[in-house]
């Protein structure tokens, strides 16, 4: 007579365990937004102008978005952990190589500014892009029931990371100089980002949230369909979404890059003294916006939330241009950062709503290229644009108010696309064939 040996009951994995690790990873990746702290010293050290000093940041954003497409494709195949660790190491190597440039003597170093663009911008940007997409795609699969909120939490660290690295960069650079700033940052980023990567993993195939069914804001059940990247690329809804992201992102980036200069035209002494504090608080508003706009969209719907956010941004841009008061300047900066942060929870959530989660890593990478284009375009045209306007910020910000309004109109026109082809039942999910 044999014994029946019962396998121990397997405890269900607590999906919330992944969230703090995702935020930790994003805190390190958000260091790119602290470039403004280093830019003045880089400008002096290499004897270059404002536009040139923005090139490492601009190329960082560009290659950030390009690498996201590959990172999304890769993590869809091998899972998020390996890709996130690879991105974390690549980012740290970019900072380490940037530090080595400052071993050159001052006269020689001025001829090698392009190396900083390559190490910080291209290599570092690729590292950010590989790692950034992984928690978004991973958590999107674990939390289909609260996509907006969870995407907001996943990327809130990226916005708030600038607050931490503003302090690190300011303290280390003032005390030890640029070489040690890059070197110490490389070490901090390595531990921070790899530490945040180790817990990332996708749910098992066919995972469903217990007791939850996908429904729209009216309570109607939603059938989940998963578009391939090639099908997404041919969709009009993809291009409308991409254009909205580009318009909203370039508006936010143009304010972020020039708020201190604009403040100097209102009250130079106040702007000089307050800029670092104002920017640090704004970084927190950036992170807060990612969470709150995402949560609002879970209740109200993505399209309505985007229309509200873009409309608010348009009004803020116009007020920013027309009311020249230092306290209005402080308040509106925070609110613009708050709206800017919302882009990074709303667009991945809408991408998931429209095109499914099976290929979300690569598909959202495709959408995110809009941000990369906005980043490099904004960095390169901001100064020439202001010069063409005789350094008047009124027309400058009014133009971005109009762009924000156009983004709102496009949001109103964008709808969930009809699936390309027949749909058949395949296990626990519906796949496009």
C-alpha positions in Angstrom: 0.0 0.0 0.0 1.6 3.3 -1.0 1.2 6.7 0.5 -0.4 9.7 -1.3 2.1 12.5 -1.1 0.5 15.9 -1.5 2.5 18.7 -3.0 2.6 21.7 -0.7 0.2 24.4 -1.8 2.1 27.1 -3.7 1.6 30.6 -2.3 0.4 33.1 -4.8 3.1 35.7 -5.7 2.4 39.2 -4.3 2.6 41.4 -7.3 3.1 44.5 -5.2 6.6 43.3 -4.2 7.9 44.4 -7.7 6.6 48.0 -7.4 9.3 49.4 -5.0 12.1 47.8 -7.0 10.7 49.4 -10.2 10.7 52.8 -8.5 14.2 52.3 -7.2 15.4 51.5 -10.8 13.6 54.6 -12.1 15.2 56.8 -9.5 18.6 56.2 -11.0 17.5 56.5 -14.6 16.0 59.9 -13.8 19.5 61.3 -13.3 19.4 62.5 -16.9 17.1 65.3 -15.9 19.8 66.7 -13.6 22.0 67.7 -16.6 21.1 71.3 -16.0 23.1 71.3 -12.8 26.3 70.3 -14.7 25.7 72.3 -17.8 27.2 75.6 -16.6 30.5 74.0 -15.6 30.6 71.9 -18.8 30.1 75.0 -20.8 33.0 76.8 -19.1 35.3 73.7 -19.0 35.0 73.0 -22.8 34.6 76.7 -23.8 31.3 76.1 -25.7 28.0 77.9 -26.1 24.6 77.1 -24.6 23.3 75.0 -27.5 26.5 72.9 -27.6 26.3 72.4 -23.9 22.8 70.8 -24.3 24.1 68.2 -26.8 24.9 65.5 -24.3 21.4 65.9 -22.8 19.7 66.0 -26.2 21.5 63.0 -27.6 20.8 61.2 -24.2 17.1 61.7 -24.8 17.3 60.7 -28.5 19.2 57.4 -27.8 17.0 56.8 -24.7 14.0 56.6 -27.0 15.8 54.6 -29.8 17.1 52.0 -27.3 13.7 51.7 -25.9 12.4 50.1 -29.1 15.2 47.4 -29.0 14.9 47.0 -25.2 11.1 46.5 -25.5 11.6 43.9 -28.3 14.3 42.1 -26.2 12.4 42.1 -22.9 9.3 40.8 -24.7 11.4 37.7 -25.5 13.7 37.2 -22.5 11.8 39.0 -19.7 12.6 42.3 -18.0 15.4 41.4 -15.5 18.2 40.6 -17.9 17.4 43.7 -20.0 17.1 46.0 -17.0 20.5 44.8 -15.6 22.1 45.3 -19.0 20.7 48.8 -19.3 21.9 49.6 -15.7 25.4 48.5 -16.4 25.5 50.4 -19.7 24.3 53.6 -18.0 27.0 53.2 -15.4 29.7 52.6 -18.0 28.6 55.8 -19.8 29.1 57.9 -16.7 32.5 56.1 -15.9 33.8 56.8 -19.4 32.6 60.5 -19.1 34.7 60.8 -16.0 37.8 59.6 -17.8 37.5 62.5 -20.3 38.4 64.9 -17.4 41.8 63.2 -17.0 42.9 65.0 -20.1 44.6 68.4 -19.5 42.3 71.4 -20.0 43.7 72.5 -23.4 43.5 69.0 -24.9 40.1 68.3 -23.3 38.4 71.2 -25.2 39.0 69.4 -28.5 37.2 66.3 -27.3 33.8 67.5 -26.2 32.3 65.1 -28.7 33.5 62.3 -26.4 31.1 63.6 -23.7 28.3 63.5 -26.2 29.1 59.9 -27.0 29.7 58.6 -23.4 27.0 60.5 -21.5 24.6 61.0 -24.4 24.8 57.9 -26.7 26.0 55.2 -24.3 24.3 56.6 -21.2 21.1 57.2 -23.2 21.1 53.7 -24.6 21.4 52.3 -21.0 18.5 54.4 -19.8 16.3 53.3 -22.8 17.1 49.6 -22.2 16.2 49.7 -18.5 13.3 52.3 -18.6 10.9 50.1 -20.7 11.2 47.0 -18.5 9.2 48.1 -15.4 6.5 49.7 -17.5 6.0 46.5 -19.6 6.4 44.2 -16.6 4.0 46.0 -14.3 1.5 46.6 -17.2 1.2 42.8 -17.3 0.9 42.3 -13.6 -1.6 45.2 -13.1 -4.0 45.4 -16.0 -6.8 46.4 -13.5 -5.1 49.7 -12.5 -2.8 50.5 -15.5 -2.9 54.3 -15.0 -1.9 54.3 -11.3 0.7 51.5 -11.7 2.3 53.2 -14.7 2.4 56.4 -12.7 4.1 54.7 -9.8 6.5 52.9 -12.1 7.7 56.1 -13.7 7.3 58.4 -10.7 10.8 57.5 -9.6 12.2 58.8 -12.9 10.7 62.2 -12.4 11.6 62.3 -8.7 15.1 61.0 -9.4 16.1 64.4 -10.7 15.5 65.8 -7.2 18.0 63.3 -5.7 20.6 63.7 -8.3 20.3 67.5 -8.3 21.6 67.4 -4.7 24.3 64.8 -5.5 25.5 66.7 -8.6 25.4 70.1 -6.8 27.3 68.8 -3.7 29.9 66.7 -5.4 30.6 69.0 -8.3 31.0 72.1 -6.1 33.4 70.2 -3.8 35.3 67.8 -6.2 34.6 68.9 -9.8 33.1 67.2 -12.8 35.4 64.1 -13.0 34.5 63.0 -9.5 30.8 63.8 -10.1 30.7 61.4 -13.0 32.7 58.8 -11.3 30.8 58.8 -8.0 27.5 58.9 -10.0 28.6 55.8 -12.0 29.1 53.9 -8.8 25.8 55.1 -7.2 23.8 54.3 -10.4 25.3 50.8 -10.7 24.1 49.8 -7.2 20.8 51.7 -7.4 19.7 50.5 -10.8 20.9 46.9 -10.6 19.3 46.7 -7.1 16.0 47.8 -8.6 16.3 45.4 -11.5 16.7 42.1 -9.7 13.1 41.7 -8.6 11.6 42.3 -12.1 9.8 39.4 -13.6 6.8 38.8 -15.9 3.7 37.0 -14.7 3.1 33.4 -15.8 1.6 32.9 -19.2 -2.2 33.5 -19.1 -2.1 35.4 -15.8 -5.4 37.0 -14.8 -6.0 39.2 -11.8 -8.3 37.2 -9.5 -11.9 38.4 -9.6 -11.2 41.1 -12.2 -12.5 41.4 -15.7 -11.5 44.2 -18.1 -14.3 46.8 -18.5 -14.5 50.3 -20.0 -15.6 53.4 -18.0 -19.2 52.5 -18.8 -18.8 49.0 -17.3 -18.9 47.2 -20.7 -16.6 44.2 -20.9 -13.5 44.7 -23.1 -12.0 41.9 -25.2 -8.2 41.9 -25.0 -6.5 41.9 -28.4 -2.7 42.0 -28.9 -1.4 43.8 -31.9 2.0 43.0 -33.4 4.4 46.0 -33.8 4.0 45.9 -37.6 0.2 46.2 -37.3 0.6 49.0 -34.8 2.8 50.9 -37.2 0.1 50.9 -39.8 -2.6 52.1 -37.4 -3.8 55.7 -37.6 -4.4 55.6 -33.9 -0.7 55.0 -33.3 0.3 58.0 -35.4 -2.2 60.3 -33.6 -1.0 59.1 -30.3 2.7 59.6 -31.4 1.9 63.2 -32.5 0.1 64.1 -29.2 3.1 62.8 -27.3 5.5 64.8 -29.4 3.5 68.0 -29.0 3.0 67.7 -25.3 6.6 66.6 -24.6 8.2 69.4 -26.6 6.1 72.0 -24.7 7.2 70.7 -21.4 10.8 70.3 -22.4 11.0 73.9 -23.7 9.8 75.2 -20.3 12.1 72.9 -18.4 15.1 74.1 -20.5 14.3 77.8 -20.2 12.4 78.5 -17.0 15.5 80.0 -15.3 16.3 82.2 -18.2 12.7 83.4 -18.3 12.7 84.1 -14.6 15.8 86.2 -15.0 13.8 88.6 -17.3 11.3 89.0 -14.5 13.5 89.3 -11.5 17.2 88.3 -12.1 18.3 88.2 -8.5 15.2 86.2 -7.4 15.5 83.8 -10.3 19.2 83.2 -9.5 18.6 82.5 -5.9 15.4 80.5 -6.3 16.0 78.5 -9.5 17.6 75.4 -7.8 14.9 75.2 -5.1 12.1 75.8 -7.6 13.6 73.2 -10.0 13.9 70.6 -7.1 10.3 71.1 -6.0 9.2 70.9 -9.6 10.9 67.5 -10.0 8.7 66.3 -7.2 5.6 67.7 -8.9 6.8 65.9 -12.0 6.7 62.6 -10.1 3.4 63.5 -8.4 1.8 64.2 -11.8 2.7 60.8 -13.1 0.8 59.1 -10.2 -2.2 61.4 -10.0 -2.9 61.7 -13.8 -2.6 58.0 -14.1 -5.0 57.4 -11.2 -7.5 59.9 -12.7 -7.3 58.1 -16.0 -8.3 54.8 -14.4 -11.5 56.3 -13.3 -12.2 58.8 -16.1 -10.7 57.2 -19.1 -7.4 58.0 -20.9 -8.8 60.2 -23.7 -10.8 62.5 -21.4 -7.9 62.7 -18.9 -5.5 63.7 -21.8 -7.9 66.3 -23.0 -8.1 67.8 -19.5 -4.4 67.7 -19.1 -3.5 69.2 -22.5 -6.2 72.0 -22.0 -4.7 72.8 -18.6 -1.2 72.9 -20.1 -2.4 75.3 -22.8 -3.9 77.7 -20.3 -0.7 77.5 -18.1 1.5 78.3 -21.1 -0.6 81.3 -22.0 -0.6 82.6 -18.4 3.2 82.0 -18.2 3.7 84.2 -21.2 1.3 87.1 -20.3 1.7 87.5 -16.5 5.3 88.6 -15.6 5.3 88.1 -11.8 7.9 86.1 -9.9 5.4 84.3 -7.7 3.2 83.4 -10.7 6.5 82.2 -12.3 7.1 79.9 -9.4 3.6 78.4 -9.2 3.1 77.9 -13.0 6.5 76.1 -13.2 5.3 73.5 -10.7 2.0 73.0 -12.5 3.6 72.7 -15.9 6.0 70.0 -14.5 2.9 68.4 -13.0 1.3 68.2 -16.4 4.5 67.1 -18.1 4.8 64.2 -15.7 1.4 63.0 -16.7 2.6 62.1 -20.2 4.6 59.2 -18.8 1.7 57.4 -17.2 -1.0 58.3 -19.7 0.7 57.3 -22.9 1.9 53.8 -21.8 -1.6 53.2 -20.4 -3.3 54.2 -23.6 -0.8 52.2 -25.6 -1.7 49.1 -23.5 -5.5 49.9 -23.8 -5.3 50.2 -27.6 -2.8 47.5 -28.6 -2.6 45.0 -25.7 0.2 43.9 -23.5 1.8 40.9 -25.3 4.2 43.2 -27.3 3.9 46.2 -25.0 7.6 46.6 -24.5 8.4 47.2 -28.2 5.1 48.9 -29.0 5.5 51.5 -26.3 9.1 51.9 -27.4 7.7 52.9 -30.8 5.4 55.4 -29.2 8.2 56.8 -27.0 10.3 57.8 -30.0 8.1 60.8 -30.1 9.7 61.9 -26.8 13.2 61.4 -28.2 12.4 63.5 -31.3 10.9 66.2 -29.1 14.0 66.1 -26.9 16.5 66.6 -29.6 14.3 69.1 -31.5 13.6 71.1 -28.4 17.2 71.2 -27.3 18.5 72.3 -30.7 15.9 74.8 -31.7 15.2 76.5 -28.3 18.0 79.0 -28.4 17.7 79.9 -32.2 14.0 80.2 -31.8 14.4 82.7 -28.9 17.0 84.7 -30.9 14.6 84.9 -33.8 12.0 86.3 -31.4 14.5 88.9 -30.1 14.7 87.0 -26.8 11.0 87.6 -26.1 9.4 84.8 -24.2 5.9 86.0 -24.8 5.6 84.6 -28.3 7.7 81.6 -27.3 5.3 80.4 -24.7 2.2 81.4 -26.6 3.3 79.1 -29.4 3.5 76.2 -26.9 0.1 77.1 -25.6 -1.2 76.7 -29.2 0.6 73.4 -29.6 -0.9 72.1 -26.3 -4.4 73.1 -27.6 -3.7 71.2 -30.8 -2.7 68.1 -28.8 -6.1 68.4 -27.0 -7.9 68.4 -30.3 -6.0 65.4 -31.5 -6.8 63.6 -28.2 -10.5 64.2 -28.8 -10.1 62.6 -32.3 -8.1 59.6 -31.2 -10.1 56.4 -30.6 -9.4 52.8 -29.9 -8.7 51.2 -33.3 -10.6 48.3 -34.7 -8.5 45.1 -34.6 -6.6 44.2 -37.8 -8.0 40.9 -39.0 -10.0 38.1 -37.5 -9.9 37.3 -33.8 -9.9 33.8 -32.3 -9.9 32.4 -28.8 -6.4 31.2 -27.8 -6.4 29.8 -24.3 -7.1 32.6 -21.8 -6.6 35.5 -24.1 -7.7 36.8 -27.5 -4.9 36.9 -30.0 -4.9 38.8 -33.3 -4.2 36.5 -36.3 
